[in-house]
């Protein structure tokens, strides 16, 4: 299982366990299908910070980064990679 796939699996579990949202596929549009509304988006951001230590700058956030499980996995992986690179530079 690739890192991206395992991250998607972890995110799907987070959605089910913490947000009480079942995501049918990695490409399901969470916004268009109503699985995530404004309150759900805020809760998702809180859970990403809690679970992965990912802090999100709301002013730079693009909704497309949170539109699907695949997009969220890409978003989280990039933040984790950036954090690891910063730690390696220290």
PDB file of N, CA, C and O in Angstrom:
ATOM      1  N   UNK A   1       0.860  -1.190   0.000  1.00  0.00           N
ATOM      2  CA  UNK A   1       0.000   0.000   0.000  1.00  0.00           C
ATOM      3  C   UNK A   1       0.895   1.238   0.000  1.00  0.00           C
ATOM      4  O   UNK A   1       1.815   1.342   0.811  1.00  0.00           O
ATOM      5  N   UNK A   2       0.629   2.161  -0.894  1.00  0.00           N
ATOM      6  CA  UNK A   2       1.434   3.375  -0.991  1.00  0.00           C
ATOM      7  C   UNK A   2       1.133   4.308   0.176  1.00  0.00           C
ATOM      8  O   UNK A   2       0.124   4.168   0.867  1.00  0.00           O
ATOM      9  N   UNK A   3       2.032   5.259   0.373  1.00  0.00           N
ATOM     10  CA  UNK A   3       1.829   6.243   1.439  1.00  0.00           C
ATOM     11  C   UNK A   3       0.535   7.004   1.206  1.00  0.00           C
ATOM     12  O   UNK A   3      -0.226   7.241   2.144  1.00  0.00           O
ATOM     13  N   UNK A   4       0.278   7.391  -0.052  1.00  0.00           N
ATOM     14  CA  UNK A   4      -0.948   8.112  -0.374  1.00  0.00           C
ATOM     15  C   UNK A   4      -2.183   7.291  -0.066  1.00  0.00           C
ATOM     16  O   UNK A   4      -3.159   7.804   0.481  1.00  0.00           O
ATOM     17  N   UNK A   5      -2.139   5.995  -0.424  1.00  0.00           N
ATOM     18  CA  UNK A   5      -3.287   5.119  -0.174  1.00  0.00           C
ATOM     19  C   UNK A   5      -3.488   4.910   1.318  1.00  0.00           C
ATOM     20  O   UNK A   5      -4.623   4.905   1.795  1.00  0.00           O
ATOM     21  N   UNK A   6      -2.396   4.736   2.063  1.00  0.00           N
ATOM     22  CA  UNK A   6      -2.547   4.545   3.507  1.00  0.00           C
ATOM     23  C   UNK A   6      -3.044   5.823   4.169  1.00  0.00           C
ATOM     24  O   UNK A   6      -3.802   5.762   5.137  1.00  0.00           O
ATOM     25  N   UNK A   7      -2.632   6.967   3.666  1.00  0.00           N
ATOM     26  CA  UNK A   7      -3.121   8.240   4.189  1.00  0.00           C
ATOM     27  C   UNK A   7      -4.609   8.398   3.884  1.00  0.00           C
ATOM     28  O   UNK A   7      -5.369   8.877   4.725  1.00  0.00           O
ATOM     29  N   UNK A   8      -5.021   8.000   2.696  1.00  0.00           N
ATOM     30  CA  UNK A   8      -6.444   8.056   2.345  1.00  0.00           C
ATOM     31  C   UNK A   8      -7.262   7.134   3.244  1.00  0.00           C
ATOM     32  O   UNK A   8      -8.366   7.489   3.658  1.00  0.00           O
ATOM     33  N   UNK A   9      -6.727   5.954   3.546  1.00  0.00           N
ATOM     34  CA  UNK A   9      -7.412   5.020   4.442  1.00  0.00           C
ATOM     35  C   UNK A   9      -7.540   5.626   5.835  1.00  0.00           C
ATOM     36  O   UNK A   9      -8.591   5.530   6.469  1.00  0.00           O
ATOM     37  N   UNK A  10      -6.475   6.243   6.302  1.00  0.00           N
ATOM     38  CA  UNK A  10      -6.486   6.898   7.614  1.00  0.00           C
ATOM     39  C   UNK A  10      -7.494   8.048   7.636  1.00  0.00           C
ATOM     40  O   UNK A  10      -8.210   8.233   8.620  1.00  0.00           O
ATOM     41  N   UNK A  11      -7.545   8.809   6.560  1.00  0.00           N
ATOM     42  CA  UNK A  11      -8.505   9.911   6.467  1.00  0.00           C
ATOM     43  C   UNK A  11      -9.940   9.399   6.412  1.00  0.00           C
ATOM     44  O   UNK A  11     -10.829   9.988   7.027  1.00  0.00           O
ATOM     45  N   UNK A  12     -10.174   8.316   5.688  1.00  0.00           N
ATOM     46  CA  UNK A  12     -11.523   7.739   5.620  1.00  0.00           C
ATOM     47  C   UNK A  12     -11.978   7.312   7.011  1.00  0.00           C
ATOM     48  O   UNK A  12     -13.142   7.493   7.369  1.00  0.00           O
ATOM     49  N   UNK A  13     -11.061   6.744   7.797  1.00  0.00           N
ATOM     50  CA  UNK A  13     -11.388   6.355   9.171  1.00  0.00           C
ATOM     51  C   UNK A  13     -11.667   7.589  10.024  1.00  0.00           C
ATOM     52  O   UNK A  13     -12.583   7.578  10.846  1.00  0.00           O
ATOM     53  N   UNK A  14     -10.889   8.647   9.838  1.00  0.00           N
ATOM     54  CA  UNK A  14     -11.118   9.892  10.569  1.00  0.00           C
ATOM     55  C   UNK A  14     -12.497  10.458  10.238  1.00  0.00           C
ATOM     56  O   UNK A  14     -13.222  10.901  11.129  1.00  0.00           O
ATOM     57  N   UNK A  15     -12.853  10.441   8.966  1.00  0.00           N
ATOM     58  CA  UNK A  15     -14.180  10.914   8.563  1.00  0.00           C
ATOM     59  C   UNK A  15     -15.270  10.099   9.247  1.00  0.00           C
ATOM     60  O   UNK A  15     -16.226  10.659   9.784  1.00  0.00           O
ATOM     61  N   UNK A  16     -15.127   8.786   9.227  1.00  0.00           N
ATOM     62  CA  UNK A  16     -16.156   7.914   9.803  1.00  0.00           C
ATOM     63  C   UNK A  16     -16.228   8.064  11.318  1.00  0.00           C
ATOM     64  O   UNK A  16     -17.315   8.204  11.879  1.00  0.00           O
ATOM     65  N   UNK A  17     -15.076   8.035  11.979  1.00  0.00           N
ATOM     66  CA  UNK A  17     -15.044   8.015  13.441  1.00  0.00           C
ATOM     67  C   UNK A  17     -15.280   9.373  14.086  1.00  0.00           C
ATOM     68  O   UNK A  17     -15.987   9.469  15.090  1.00  0.00           O
ATOM     69  N   UNK A  18     -14.701  10.411  13.525  1.00  0.00           N
ATOM     70  CA  UNK A  18     -14.760  11.730  14.163  1.00  0.00           C
ATOM     71  C   UNK A  18     -15.819  12.653  13.563  1.00  0.00           C
ATOM     72  O   UNK A  18     -16.450  13.429  14.280  1.00  0.00           O
ATOM     73  N   UNK A  19     -16.010  12.567  12.254  1.00  0.00           N
ATOM     74  CA  UNK A  19     -16.960  13.464  11.593  1.00  0.00           C
ATOM     75  C   UNK A  19     -18.290  12.775  11.302  1.00  0.00           C
ATOM     76  O   UNK A  19     -19.264  13.419  10.911  1.00  0.00           O
ATOM     77  N   UNK A  20     -18.316  11.450  11.502  1.00  0.00           N
ATOM     78  CA  UNK A  20     -19.524  10.650  11.250  1.00  0.00           C
ATOM     79  C   UNK A  20     -20.009  10.819   9.812  1.00  0.00           C
ATOM     80  O   UNK A  20     -21.200  10.975   9.545  1.00  0.00           O
ATOM     81  N   UNK A  21     -19.039  10.781   8.896  1.00  0.00           N
ATOM     82  CA  UNK A  21     -19.309  10.914   7.466  1.00  0.00           C
ATOM     83  C   UNK A  21     -18.686   9.712   6.761  1.00  0.00           C
ATOM     84  O   UNK A  21     -17.497   9.438   6.919  1.00  0.00           O
ATOM     85  N   UNK A  22     -19.488   9.009   5.993  1.00  0.00           N
ATOM     86  CA  UNK A  22     -18.984   7.905   5.184  1.00  0.00           C
ATOM     87  C   UNK A  22     -18.650   8.459   3.799  1.00  0.00           C
ATOM     88  O   UNK A  22     -19.480   9.096   3.151  1.00  0.00           O
ATOM     89  N   UNK A  23     -17.427   8.205   3.364  1.00  0.00           N
ATOM     90  CA  UNK A  23     -16.967   8.681   2.061  1.00  0.00           C
ATOM     91  C   UNK A  23     -16.936   7.482   1.111  1.00  0.00           C
ATOM     92  O   UNK A  23     -16.109   6.585   1.278  1.00  0.00           O
ATOM     93  N   UNK A  24     -17.826   7.459   0.117  1.00  0.00           N
ATOM     94  CA  UNK A  24     -17.939   6.295  -0.766  1.00  0.00           C
ATOM     95  C   UNK A  24     -16.702   5.996  -1.611  1.00  0.00           C
ATOM     96  O   UNK A  24     -16.394   4.832  -1.866  1.00  0.00           O
ATOM     97  N   UNK A  25     -15.993   7.038  -2.044  1.00  0.00           N
ATOM     98  CA  UNK A  25     -14.791   6.812  -2.857  1.00  0.00           C
ATOM     99  C   UNK A  25     -13.818   7.963  -2.646  1.00  0.00           C
ATOM    100  O   UNK A  25     -14.169   9.013  -2.108  1.00  0.00           O
ATOM    101  N   UNK A  26     -12.605   7.737  -3.080  1.00  0.00           N
ATOM    102  CA  UNK A  26     -11.555   8.743  -2.897  1.00  0.00           C
ATOM    103  C   UNK A  26     -11.821  10.003  -3.703  1.00  0.00           C
ATOM    104  O   UNK A  26     -11.286  11.061  -3.374  1.00  0.00           O
ATOM    105  N   UNK A  27     -12.634   9.917  -4.753  1.00  0.00           N
ATOM    106  CA  UNK A  27     -12.918  11.066  -5.614  1.00  0.00           C
ATOM    107  C   UNK A  27     -14.285  11.703  -5.356  1.00  0.00           C
ATOM    108  O   UNK A  27     -14.646  12.669  -6.029  1.00  0.00           O
ATOM    109  N   UNK A  28     -15.044  11.186  -4.402  1.00  0.00           N
ATOM    110  CA  UNK A  28     -16.356  11.765  -4.095  1.00  0.00           C
ATOM    111  C   UNK A  28     -16.195  13.237  -3.746  1.00  0.00           C
ATOM    112  O   UNK A  28     -15.368  13.588  -2.904  1.00  0.00           O
ATOM    113  N   UNK A  29     -16.971  14.093  -4.378  1.00  0.00           N
ATOM    114  CA  UNK A  29     -16.938  15.526  -4.088  1.00  0.00           C
ATOM    115  C   UNK A  29     -17.704  15.753  -2.791  1.00  0.00           C
ATOM    116  O   UNK A  29     -18.934  15.732  -2.767  1.00  0.00           O
ATOM    117  N   UNK A  30     -16.960  15.970  -1.721  1.00  0.00           N
ATOM    118  CA  UNK A  30     -17.544  16.086  -0.384  1.00  0.00           C
ATOM    119  C   UNK A  30     -18.394  17.341  -0.223  1.00  0.00           C
ATOM    120  O   UNK A  30     -19.313  17.371   0.596  1.00  0.00           O
ATOM    121  N   UNK A  31     -18.092  18.366  -0.993  1.00  0.00           N
ATOM    122  CA  UNK A  31     -18.840  19.620  -0.899  1.00  0.00           C
ATOM    123  C   UNK A  31     -20.111  19.555  -1.737  1.00  0.00           C
ATOM    124  O   UNK A  31     -21.192  19.887  -1.251  1.00  0.00           O
ATOM    125  N   UNK A  32     -19.989  19.132  -2.986  1.00  0.00           N
ATOM    126  CA  UNK A  32     -21.147  19.081  -3.887  1.00  0.00           C
ATOM    127  C   UNK A  32     -22.195  18.081  -3.412  1.00  0.00           C
ATOM    128  O   UNK A  32     -23.391  18.281  -3.628  1.00  0.00           O
ATOM    129  N   UNK A  33     -21.744  16.997  -2.760  1.00  0.00           N
ATOM    130  CA  UNK A  33     -22.685  15.981  -2.275  1.00  0.00           C
ATOM    131  C   UNK A  33     -23.262  16.322  -0.910  1.00  0.00           C
ATOM    132  O   UNK A  33     -24.133  15.612  -0.408  1.00  0.00           O
ATOM    133  N   UNK A  34     -22.781  17.411  -0.305  1.00  0.00           N
ATOM    134  CA  UNK A  34     -23.299  17.822   0.998  1.00  0.00           C
ATOM    135  C   UNK A  34     -22.753  17.019   2.166  1.00  0.00           C
ATOM    136  O   UNK A  34     -23.236  17.154   3.290  1.00  0.00           O
ATOM    137  N   UNK A  35     -21.756  16.189   1.914  1.00  0.00           N
ATOM    138  CA  UNK A  35     -21.163  15.425   3.014  1.00  0.00           C
ATOM    139  C   UNK A  35     -20.391  16.343   3.958  1.00  0.00           C
ATOM    140  O   UNK A  35     -20.252  16.051   5.146  1.00  0.00           O
ATOM    141  N   UNK A  36     -19.893  17.451   3.421  1.00  0.00           N
ATOM    142  CA  UNK A  36     -19.228  18.465   4.244  1.00  0.00           C
ATOM    143  C   UNK A  36     -19.903  19.805   4.003  1.00  0.00           C
ATOM    144  O   UNK A  36     -19.982  20.284   2.872  1.00  0.00           O
ATOM    145  N   UNK A  37     -20.388  20.399   5.082  1.00  0.00           N
ATOM    146  CA  UNK A  37     -20.924  21.760   5.013  1.00  0.00           C
ATOM    147  C   UNK A  37     -19.935  22.667   5.735  1.00  0.00           C
ATOM    148  O   UNK A  37     -18.830  22.229   6.057  1.00  0.00           O
ATOM    149  N   UNK A  38     -20.297  23.902   5.994  1.00  0.00           N
ATOM    150  CA  UNK A  38     -19.355  24.847   6.616  1.00  0.00           C
ATOM    151  C   UNK A  38     -18.924  24.380   8.004  1.00  0.00           C
ATOM    152  O   UNK A  38     -17.753  24.506   8.362  1.00  0.00           O
ATOM    153  N   UNK A  39     -19.842  23.850   8.774  1.00  0.00           N
ATOM    154  CA  UNK A  39     -19.497  23.342  10.111  1.00  0.00           C
ATOM    155  C   UNK A  39     -18.596  22.119   9.978  1.00  0.00           C
ATOM    156  O   UNK A  39     -17.632  21.968  10.728  1.00  0.00           O
ATOM    157  N   UNK A  40     -18.909  21.253   9.028  1.00  0.00           N
ATOM    158  CA  UNK A  40     -18.090  20.071   8.788  1.00  0.00           C
ATOM    159  C   UNK A  40     -16.681  20.423   8.351  1.00  0.00           C
ATOM    160  O   UNK A  40     -15.724  19.750   8.733  1.00  0.00           O
ATOM    161  N   UNK A  41     -16.546  21.471   7.555  1.00  0.00           N
ATOM    162  CA  UNK A  41     -15.218  21.920   7.128  1.00  0.00           C
ATOM    163  C   UNK A  41     -14.383  22.390   8.314  1.00  0.00           C
ATOM    164  O   UNK A  41     -13.197  22.074   8.413  1.00  0.00           O
ATOM    165  N   UNK A  42     -15.003  23.140   9.203  1.00  0.00           N
ATOM    166  CA  UNK A  42     -14.289  23.610  10.397  1.00  0.00           C
ATOM    167  C   UNK A  42     -13.873  22.419  11.250  1.00  0.00           C
ATOM    168  O   UNK A  42     -12.743  22.365  11.736  1.00  0.00           O
ATOM    169  N   UNK A  43     -14.776  21.470  11.433  1.00  0.00           N
ATOM    170  CA  UNK A  43     -14.459  20.272  12.216  1.00  0.00           C
ATOM    171  C   UNK A  43     -13.348  19.472  11.544  1.00  0.00           C
ATOM    172  O   UNK A  43     -12.466  18.945  12.222  1.00  0.00           O
ATOM    173  N   UNK A  44     -13.385  19.378  10.216  1.00  0.00           N
ATOM    174  CA  UNK A  44     -12.322  18.677   9.494  1.00  0.00           C
ATOM    175  C   UNK A  44     -10.976  19.336   9.758  1.00  0.00           C
ATOM    176  O   UNK A  44      -9.996  18.646  10.042  1.00  0.00           O
ATOM    177  N   UNK A  45     -10.914  20.648   9.670  1.00  0.00           N
ATOM    178  CA  UNK A  45      -9.654  21.358   9.911  1.00  0.00           C
ATOM    179  C   UNK A  45      -9.151  21.111  11.327  1.00  0.00           C
ATOM    180  O   UNK A  45      -7.953  20.928  11.539  1.00  0.00           O
ATOM    181  N   UNK A  46     -10.059  21.106  12.291  1.00  0.00           N
ATOM    182  CA  UNK A  46      -9.670  20.816  13.679  1.00  0.00           C
ATOM    183  C   UNK A  46      -9.130  19.393  13.805  1.00  0.00           C
ATOM    184  O   UNK A  46      -8.134  19.160  14.489  1.00  0.00           O
ATOM    185  N   UNK A  47      -9.788  18.452  13.147  1.00  0.00           N
ATOM    186  CA  UNK A  47      -9.346  17.060  13.209  1.00  0.00           C
ATOM    187  C   UNK A  47      -8.005  16.857  12.503  1.00  0.00           C
ATOM    188  O   UNK A  47      -7.182  16.068  12.966  1.00  0.00           O
ATOM    189  N   UNK A  48      -7.777  17.551  11.399  1.00  0.00           N
ATOM    190  CA  UNK A  48      -6.490  17.445  10.714  1.00  0.00           C
ATOM    191  C   UNK A  48      -5.369  17.950  11.614  1.00  0.00           C
ATOM    192  O   UNK A  48      -4.288  17.364  11.667  1.00  0.00           O
ATOM    193  N   UNK A  49      -5.637  19.038  12.318  1.00  0.00           N
ATOM    194  CA  UNK A  49      -4.632  19.569  13.243  1.00  0.00           C
ATOM    195  C   UNK A  49      -4.400  18.599  14.400  1.00  0.00           C
ATOM    196  O   UNK A  49      -3.260  18.331  14.777  1.00  0.00           O
ATOM    197  N   UNK A  50      -5.472  18.087  14.947  1.00  0.00           N
ATOM    198  CA  UNK A  50      -5.375  17.170  16.093  1.00  0.00           C
ATOM    199  C   UNK A  50      -4.699  15.856  15.704  1.00  0.00           C
ATOM    200  O   UNK A  50      -3.802  15.385  16.403  1.00  0.00           O
ATOM    201  N   UNK A  51      -5.125  15.272  14.600  1.00  0.00           N
ATOM    202  CA  UNK A  51      -4.671  13.939  14.219  1.00  0.00           C
ATOM    203  C   UNK A  51      -3.288  13.936  13.564  1.00  0.00           C
ATOM    204  O   UNK A  51      -2.473  13.055  13.839  1.00  0.00           O
ATOM    205  N   UNK A  52      -3.024  14.908  12.709  1.00  0.00           N
ATOM    206  CA  UNK A  52      -1.780  14.929  11.940  1.00  0.00           C
ATOM    207  C   UNK A  52      -0.836  16.056  12.345  1.00  0.00           C
ATOM    208  O   UNK A  52       0.307  16.094  11.889  1.00  0.00           O
ATOM    209  N   UNK A  53      -1.293  16.972  13.191  1.00  0.00           N
ATOM    210  CA  UNK A  53      -0.472  18.115  13.544  1.00  0.00           C
ATOM    211  C   UNK A  53      -0.356  19.117  12.409  1.00  0.00           C
ATOM    212  O   UNK A  53       0.600  19.890  12.348  1.00  0.00           O
ATOM    213  N   UNK A  54      -1.337  19.102  11.506  1.00  0.00           N
ATOM    214  CA  UNK A  54      -1.329  19.970  10.328  1.00  0.00           C
ATOM    215  C   UNK A  54      -2.075  21.258  10.644  1.00  0.00           C
ATOM    216  O   UNK A  54      -3.272  21.238  10.930  1.00  0.00           O
ATOM    217  N   UNK A  55      -1.369  22.366  10.591  1.00  0.00           N
ATOM    218  CA  UNK A  55      -2.000  23.665  10.808  1.00  0.00           C
ATOM    219  C   UNK A  55      -2.356  24.255   9.456  1.00  0.00           C
ATOM    220  O   UNK A  55      -1.583  24.169   8.502  1.00  0.00           O
ATOM    221  N   UNK A  56      -3.526  24.851   9.388  1.00  0.00           N
ATOM    222  CA  UNK A  56      -4.027  25.366   8.116  1.00  0.00           C
ATOM    223  C   UNK A  56      -4.179  26.876   8.198  1.00  0.00           C
ATOM    224  O   UNK A  56      -4.848  27.396   9.092  1.00  0.00           O
ATOM    225  N   UNK A  57      -3.553  27.575   7.261  1.00  0.00           N
ATOM    226  CA  UNK A  57      -3.714  29.015   7.144  1.00  0.00           C
ATOM    227  C   UNK A  57      -4.988  29.257   6.335  1.00  0.00           C
ATOM    228  O   UNK A  57      -5.002  29.067   5.119  1.00  0.00           O
ATOM    229  N   UNK A  58      -6.044  29.671   7.008  1.00  0.00           N
ATOM    230  CA  UNK A  58      -7.355  29.839   6.382  1.00  0.00           C
ATOM    231  C   UNK A  58      -7.286  30.815   5.204  1.00  0.00           C
ATOM    232  O   UNK A  58      -7.974  30.624   4.201  1.00  0.00           O
ATOM    233  N   UNK A  59      -6.473  31.843   5.320  1.00  0.00           N
ATOM    234  CA  UNK A  59      -6.392  32.845   4.256  1.00  0.00           C
ATOM    235  C   UNK A  59      -5.800  32.279   2.970  1.00  0.00           C
ATOM    236  O   UNK A  59      -6.064  32.803   1.888  1.00  0.00           O
ATOM    237  N   UNK A  60      -5.006  31.222   3.073  1.00  0.00           N
ATOM    238  CA  UNK A  60      -4.385  30.614   1.892  1.00  0.00           C
ATOM    239  C   UNK A  60      -5.103  29.350   1.438  1.00  0.00           C
ATOM    240  O   UNK A  60      -4.743  28.764   0.418  1.00  0.00           O
ATOM    241  N   UNK A  61      -6.095  28.937   2.173  1.00  0.00           N
ATOM    242  CA  UNK A  61      -6.792  27.692   1.884  1.00  0.00           C
ATOM    243  C   UNK A  61      -7.650  27.807   0.632  1.00  0.00           C
ATOM    244  O   UNK A  61      -8.406  28.765   0.469  1.00  0.00           O
ATOM    245  N   UNK A  62      -7.526  26.831  -0.239  1.00  0.00           N
ATOM    246  CA  UNK A  62      -8.373  26.714  -1.426  1.00  0.00           C
ATOM    247  C   UNK A  62      -9.355  25.581  -1.153  1.00  0.00           C
ATOM    248  O   UNK A  62      -8.938  24.495  -0.750  1.00  0.00           O
ATOM    249  N   UNK A  63     -10.638  25.809  -1.360  1.00  0.00           N
ATOM    250  CA  UNK A  63     -11.635  24.767  -1.099  1.00  0.00           C
ATOM    251  C   UNK A  63     -11.364  23.493  -1.889  1.00  0.00           C
ATOM    252  O   UNK A  63     -11.686  22.399  -1.425  1.00  0.00           O
ATOM    253  N   UNK A  64     -10.782  23.619  -3.066  1.00  0.00           N
ATOM    254  CA  UNK A  64     -10.481  22.425  -3.860  1.00  0.00           C
ATOM    255  C   UNK A  64      -9.513  21.491  -3.137  1.00  0.00           C
ATOM    256  O   UNK A  64      -9.481  20.294  -3.421  1.00  0.00           O
ATOM    257  N   UNK A  65      -8.724  22.028  -2.209  1.00  0.00           N
ATOM    258  CA  UNK A  65      -7.801  21.198  -1.440  1.00  0.00           C
ATOM    259  C   UNK A  65      -8.546  20.272  -0.481  1.00  0.00           C
ATOM    260  O   UNK A  65      -7.970  19.305   0.017  1.00  0.00           O
ATOM    261  N   UNK A  66      -9.817  20.560  -0.219  1.00  0.00           N
ATOM    262  CA  UNK A  66     -10.615  19.771   0.721  1.00  0.00           C
ATOM    263  C   UNK A  66     -11.836  19.150   0.053  1.00  0.00           C
ATOM    264  O   UNK A  66     -12.746  18.681   0.738  1.00  0.00           O
ATOM    265  N   UNK A  67     -11.863  19.143  -1.261  1.00  0.00           N
ATOM    266  CA  UNK A  67     -13.051  18.714  -2.004  1.00  0.00           C
ATOM    267  C   UNK A  67     -13.261  17.203  -1.982  1.00  0.00           C
ATOM    268  O   UNK A  67     -14.405  16.748  -2.006  1.00  0.00           O
ATOM    269  N   UNK A  68     -12.187  16.413  -1.939  1.00  0.00           N
ATOM    270  CA  UNK A  68     -12.306  14.953  -1.969  1.00  0.00           C
ATOM    271  C   UNK A  68     -11.267  14.345  -1.032  1.00  0.00           C
ATOM    272  O   UNK A  68     -10.341  15.020  -0.583  1.00  0.00           O
ATOM    273  N   UNK A  69     -11.440  13.066  -0.752  1.00  0.00           N
ATOM    274  CA  UNK A  69     -10.482  12.357   0.086  1.00  0.00           C
ATOM    275  C   UNK A  69      -9.096  12.387  -0.552  1.00  0.00           C
ATOM    276  O   UNK A  69      -8.093  12.580   0.135  1.00  0.00           O
ATOM    277  N   UNK A  70      -9.046  12.195  -1.865  1.00  0.00           N
ATOM    278  CA  UNK A  70      -7.767  12.231  -2.577  1.00  0.00           C
ATOM    279  C   UNK A  70      -7.113  13.608  -2.449  1.00  0.00           C
ATOM    280  O   UNK A  70      -5.907  13.700  -2.219  1.00  0.00           O
ATOM    281  N   UNK A  71      -7.891  14.669  -2.595  1.00  0.00           N
ATOM    282  CA  UNK A  71      -7.352  16.033  -2.482  1.00  0.00           C
ATOM    283  C   UNK A  71      -6.874  16.317  -1.060  1.00  0.00           C
ATOM    284  O   UNK A  71      -5.832  16.942  -0.866  1.00  0.00           O
ATOM    285  N   UNK A  72      -7.629  15.863  -0.074  1.00  0.00           N
ATOM    286  CA  UNK A  72      -7.238  16.079   1.326  1.00  0.00           C
ATOM    287  C   UNK A  72      -5.956  15.317   1.628  1.00  0.00           C
ATOM    288  O   UNK A  72      -5.080  15.835   2.320  1.00  0.00           O
ATOM    289  N   UNK A  73      -5.833  14.092   1.118  1.00  0.00           N
ATOM    290  CA  UNK A  73      -4.614  13.307   1.328  1.00  0.00           C
ATOM    291  C   UNK A  73      -3.408  14.017   0.721  1.00  0.00           C
ATOM    292  O   UNK A  73      -2.341  14.056   1.334  1.00  0.00           O
ATOM    293  N   UNK A  74      -3.564  14.575  -0.467  1.00  0.00           N
ATOM    294  CA  UNK A  74      -2.486  15.326  -1.114  1.00  0.00           C
ATOM    295  C   UNK A  74      -2.122  16.549  -0.278  1.00  0.00           C
ATOM    296  O   UNK A  74      -0.944  16.846  -0.081  1.00  0.00           O
ATOM    297  N   UNK A  75      -3.132  17.252   0.207  1.00  0.00           N
ATOM    298  CA  UNK A  75      -2.954  18.440   1.040  1.00  0.00           C
ATOM    299  C   UNK A  75      -2.189  18.088   2.320  1.00  0.00           C
ATOM    300  O   UNK A  75      -1.214  18.755   2.666  1.00  0.00           O
ATOM    301  N   UNK A  76      -2.631  17.044   3.017  1.00  0.00           N
ATOM    302  CA  UNK A  76      -1.993  16.632   4.276  1.00  0.00           C
ATOM    303  C   UNK A  76      -0.569  16.150   4.011  1.00  0.00           C
ATOM    304  O   UNK A  76       0.349  16.520   4.742  1.00  0.00           O
ATOM    305  N   UNK A  77      -0.373  15.336   2.983  1.00  0.00           N
ATOM    306  CA  UNK A  77       0.966  14.826   2.669  1.00  0.00           C
ATOM    307  C   UNK A  77       1.942  15.965   2.394  1.00  0.00           C
ATOM    308  O   UNK A  77       3.092  15.916   2.832  1.00  0.00           O
ATOM    309  N   UNK A  78       1.494  16.984   1.677  1.00  0.00           N
ATOM    310  CA  UNK A  78       2.356  18.136   1.391  1.00  0.00           C
ATOM    311  C   UNK A  78       2.732  18.866   2.674  1.00  0.00           C
ATOM    312  O   UNK A  78       3.881  19.272   2.845  1.00  0.00           O
ATOM    313  N   UNK A  79       1.771  19.034   3.574  1.00  0.00           N
ATOM    314  CA  UNK A  79       2.056  19.712   4.844  1.00  0.00           C
ATOM    315  C   UNK A  79       3.017  18.885   5.702  1.00  0.00           C
ATOM    316  O   UNK A  79       3.929  19.435   6.319  1.00  0.00           O
ATOM    317  N   UNK A  80       2.814  17.571   5.742  1.00  0.00           N
ATOM    318  CA  UNK A  80       3.698  16.701   6.522  1.00  0.00           C
ATOM    319  C   UNK A  80       5.106  16.699   5.940  1.00  0.00           C
ATOM    320  O   UNK A  80       6.088  16.715   6.682  1.00  0.00           O
ATOM    321  N   UNK A  81       5.203  16.679   4.613  1.00  0.00           N
ATOM    322  CA  UNK A  81       6.504  16.710   3.944  1.00  0.00           C
ATOM    323  C   UNK A  81       7.226  18.025   4.247  1.00  0.00           C
ATOM    324  O   UNK A  81       8.422  18.035   4.539  1.00  0.00           O
ATOM    325  N   UNK A  82       6.491  19.118   4.174  1.00  0.00           N
ATOM    326  CA  UNK A  82       7.073  20.436   4.458  1.00  0.00           C
ATOM    327  C   UNK A  82       7.580  20.498   5.900  1.00  0.00           C
ATOM    328  O   UNK A  82       8.655  21.035   6.169  1.00  0.00           O
ATOM    329  N   UNK A  83       6.795  19.941   6.819  1.00  0.00           N
ATOM    330  CA  UNK A  83       7.200  19.934   8.229  1.00  0.00           C
ATOM    331  C   UNK A  83       8.452  19.084   8.418  1.00  0.00           C
ATOM    332  O   UNK A  83       9.357  19.480   9.152  1.00  0.00           O
ATOM    333  N   UNK A  84       8.519  17.919   7.764  1.00  0.00           N
ATOM    334  CA  UNK A  84       9.679  17.039   7.878  1.00  0.00           C
ATOM    335  C   UNK A  84      10.928  17.697   7.298  1.00  0.00           C
ATOM    336  O   UNK A  84      12.017  17.572   7.859  1.00  0.00           O
ATOM    337  N   UNK A  85      10.775  18.393   6.184  1.00  0.00           N
ATOM    338  CA  UNK A  85      11.906  19.089   5.573  1.00  0.00           C
ATOM    339  C   UNK A  85      12.408  20.200   6.478  1.00  0.00           C
ATOM    340  O   UNK A  85      13.614  20.430   6.575  1.00  0.00           O
ATOM    341  N   UNK A  86      11.489  20.891   7.142  1.00  0.00           N
ATOM    342  CA  UNK A  86      11.871  21.945   8.083  1.00  0.00           C
ATOM    343  C   UNK A  86      12.612  21.382   9.277  1.00  0.00           C
ATOM    344  O   UNK A  86      13.571  21.986   9.756  1.00  0.00           O
ATOM    345  N   UNK A  87      12.172  20.217   9.769  1.00  0.00           N
ATOM    346  CA  UNK A  87      12.822  19.580  10.912  1.00  0.00           C
ATOM    347  C   UNK A  87      14.203  19.065  10.522  1.00  0.00           C
ATOM    348  O   UNK A  87      15.131  19.114  11.329  1.00  0.00           O
ATOM    349  N   UNK A  88      14.347  18.574   9.300  1.00  0.00           N
ATOM    350  CA  UNK A  88      15.630  18.057   8.835  1.00  0.00           C
ATOM    351  C   UNK A  88      16.648  19.179   8.674  1.00  0.00           C
ATOM    352  O   UNK A  88      17.850  18.951   8.809  1.00  0.00           O
ATOM    353  N   UNK A  89      16.177  20.382   8.389  1.00  0.00           N
ATOM    354  CA  UNK A  89      17.071  21.527   8.200  1.00  0.00           C
ATOM    355  C   UNK A  89      17.619  22.046   9.527  1.00  0.00           C
ATOM    356  O   UNK A  89      18.638  22.737   9.557  1.00  0.00           O
ATOM    357  N   UNK A  90      16.937  21.710  10.622  1.00  0.00           N
ATOM    358  CA  UNK A  90      17.377  22.203  11.946  1.00  0.00           C
ATOM    359  C   UNK A  90      18.607  21.505  12.452  1.00  0.00           C
ATOM    360  O   UNK A  90      19.086  21.813  13.543  1.00  0.00           O
TER     361      UNK A  90
END
